[in-house]
Amino acid sequence: MMPPIGELLLMLGMATAAGLVGCFAVMRRMTLASDAISHVALPGIGLALLLGVRPLLGAVVMLLVGTLLIWFIEARTRMATETVIGVVFSAALAVGALFTPGESLIEALLGRPGMLTGWELGFGIAASIAVAGFVLGQRDRLVISLVSPDMARTSGIEVSRLSLLYLVTFAITVALGLRYLGVLLMGSLIIIPAATAKYLATSLSSMLAIAVAVAVTSTLAGTVVARINDCDTGPVIITITAAVFFVAVLGRRRAGESRSRGG
């Protein structure tokens, strides 16, 4: 049982954005930090519920504020990105738990699909296109800035600005998936497909393609399975995504062992 066309388009856009952004998150060694960034949305959801505005709007605002704060502290202190995100994450989780009502807290943590508004659909599709355009358009600069920030600067790349734009893109990608996976699981959809792709790919282009394919396939399959069994979508999507990762790892390992024996 497939979702309505509007919801399907949004989910495909979310999964595509997650696959693309996740590849550079893995290369930036932001694997654990990715989950932490998604938690920054929680205070925004809680405050939005208290003020009677749309939770997604509160989440987007808080994610952008948190991203700017992370970038500012990192630039001023030269602390590792993971350290800064960890501090912001801890504060955000505590404040969000205080402001978010119990039932709404569970929904915010795990996600729960519902009727899409025109505003949400428009924002989601536009944001998905923007994220994909940024990552694909700036991928060479992102790679150079990762390999050697000094080389990137001599090539005319503004490393600090590029880093900020990437973090904003990451935050927007998290916002896209909050409805379906919640703040606890969205980071997993960003990281696991990218980790699978890194293990299997032989080039950056193939890594991006594999990550998107895994994220999209897992999202569609998880949505169908969840609807058939009348259960939450997020946990099913991530379970399938993780299963794909383990199958890929075990399958490649066995293939390598077989080649070794044959040799």
N, C-alpha and C positions, 0 to 999 in steps of 0.2 A: 504494500500500500504506500504509494508515493505522496508526499506533501503537495499542497497547491503550488502552482507554477511560480508565484512570487516568492514564496518561502523556499522553494527549490533553488531559484536563482541566487537568493541571499546565502543559502548554505554552500552552494558551489563557489560563490565569491569568497566567503569566509575561509573555506578549505584551501582554495588556491592561494589566498593571501598568507595563510598560516604556513603552507609548504614553502613559499618563497622566502618569507621573513625568517623562518626557522633555520634555513641553511646558513644564513649569516650569523644567527644567534649561536649555532653550534660552532662555527668557525671563530667567533668572538669569545668562546668559552663561557657563554651565558646560560648554560644548560640549567643549572639550579636557579639562577637568577630569574629565569623566564617565569617560573611559577610565582615568584615573589612579586614581579611587576603586576601580574594579573590581580593579586590581592589588593593592590592600591585602589582598585575600583570600589571596594566594599564600603568605605566611608561615604563615597559619593552616592551609592545606592541607598544607604541608610538615611542620609540627609534629604535625598530626593523624596523618599517615602514620607518623612516627617513634614516636608514642605508641600506635599501633594503634587509634585511634578513627576514627569516620567523618569523612572529609574535609569533608563539608558542615558538620558541627558546628564544626570548626576554622575554616572560612571565615566562618561566621556570627559567631562570637565575635570574630575578628580584624576583620571589617568594622565591627562595632559599636564595638570599642575604637578603631579608626582614625577612625570618625566622631566619637566623643566627643573624641578628641585634636584633630581638625581644628576642631571647634566651639569647644573650649576655647582653642586658640591664636588663632583668629580673633577671639574675644570679648575676649581679653586684650591682643592686640597691634594690633587693628584692621587687620591686613594683609588684602589681597584674598583671597577664597576660593581662587582659582586658584593663588596663590602658596603658600598653606599646603598645599593638596592636592598640589601639585608636590613639595614637600619630603617629605611623608609617603609619596607614591608612590615616590619614588626609594629611600628607605630600605626600604620594604616589598618592592620588586622585588629589591633586593640580598639582603636577608635570606631571602626566599622562594627565590631561586635557590640559595642555599647549603644550605638544609635539604631541598629537594625532590629526590628521586632523578630521574635522567635521564628514564626512560620515563614516570614519573608527572608530571614537569614538563611534558612535551608534552601530556599529557592535561589537565592543569590549565590550560594556556595556551589550548588550542583546544576543550576539552570533548569528551566522548564519552558518548553516552547508554548506559545500562545498565539492569539490572533495578531497578525502584523498590521500596524497602521501604515498609511501612505508615507508618513515622515520616516518611519523606521526603514521601510523598504527602499525609499529613495536614498537615504543616508548610507545604507548598507551597500547598495550597488555602486554608488559613486565612490565610497571609501575603498571598496574592493578594487575598483579600477585604478584608483590613485595609488594604492599600495603596490599593486602589480606593476604599474608604470614606473614607479620610483625604483623598485628593486631591479627590474630588468634594464632600466635606463642607466642606472648608476652602479651596476654590478662590478664593472671593471674598476671604478674608483673605490668602491667598497673593498675589493680584494687588495688593491694596492695599499690602502690605508691600514689594512690588517697586517699585511706582510711587512711593511716598513713605513711608519708614519713620517719619518724624515724624507724618504724618497717621494712620498705623496706630496709633501709640502713643496719640495723642489720642482715637482711636476705641476704646481699651481693649484693643487687640491686643498681646499680649506678643511682640514681634518676635523676640527672642532665643530664646524657647522654641519659637516656631513654626519658626524656622530649624533648630533642633536636631531637631524632629520630622520636618521635611522631609528632612534629611540621613539620619536613621535609616530613613525610608521608602525613600530612594534606595538605602541599603546593603542593605536587605532585598530590594529588587527585583534588585539585582546578584546576591545569593545565589540567588535563584530561577532564574537563567539559567546558573549556573556549569556545571551538568551538560551543558547542550546547546551552549553557546557558549564556555565557558571565560573566563578573566580577560582575554584579549586582545580578545575580540569582543563581550562582553555590553554594554559601553558603547556600541558601535555600534548595537545594537538599541534602546537608549534614545534615542539622539540622532537617527539618520537618519529614522525615521518622524516624529518631532516637527519636524525641519527641513523635511520634505516638507509636513507639515500647515501649518506657519507660512507657507510659500510659497503655499499654495492657499486657506487658510481666510480667512473674512471676519469671524469672531467667535471668542471663546474656546470656545464650545460646539462649533462646527464644527471648530476646531483639535483639540480633544480627541477628537472622533469620528473625524476623518481619521487622526490618529496611531494610534489603537487599530486602525482598519481596516487600515492599512498594516502594522503590526506583526503582527497576527494572520494576515493573508493571507500575508505573507512567511514567517512561521514554519511555517504549514501546508504551503505550497507547497515550501519548502526541505526540510522533513522528508520529504515524499513523494519528491521528486527524489533526495535523498541515499539513501533506502532502495532506490529502484529501481537506482541506480548504485553502491550499496555503498560510499559514501564518507562522510567526516565531515559531520555535520549543520551545525555552526556556520558554516563558510565558505560553504556553499551558501545558508543563510538570509540571511547578510549580503550576499552577491552579489546575491540577488534584491531585497533591501531597497534596496540602492544603485541597482539598475537602475530600480526604481520611482521613486526620487528624480530620476534623470536624465531619465526619460521625462516626469515631471511638469513639470520645469523647461523642457525643450525644447518640450513640447506647449503650455504656456502662452505661451511666447515666440512660437511660430509663430502661435498664435491672436491674440496681440496685434498681430503684424505684419500679419496678414490684415485685422483690423479697421481698422488704420491705412491700409492701401491702399484698403479699401472706403470709408473716410471721405474 
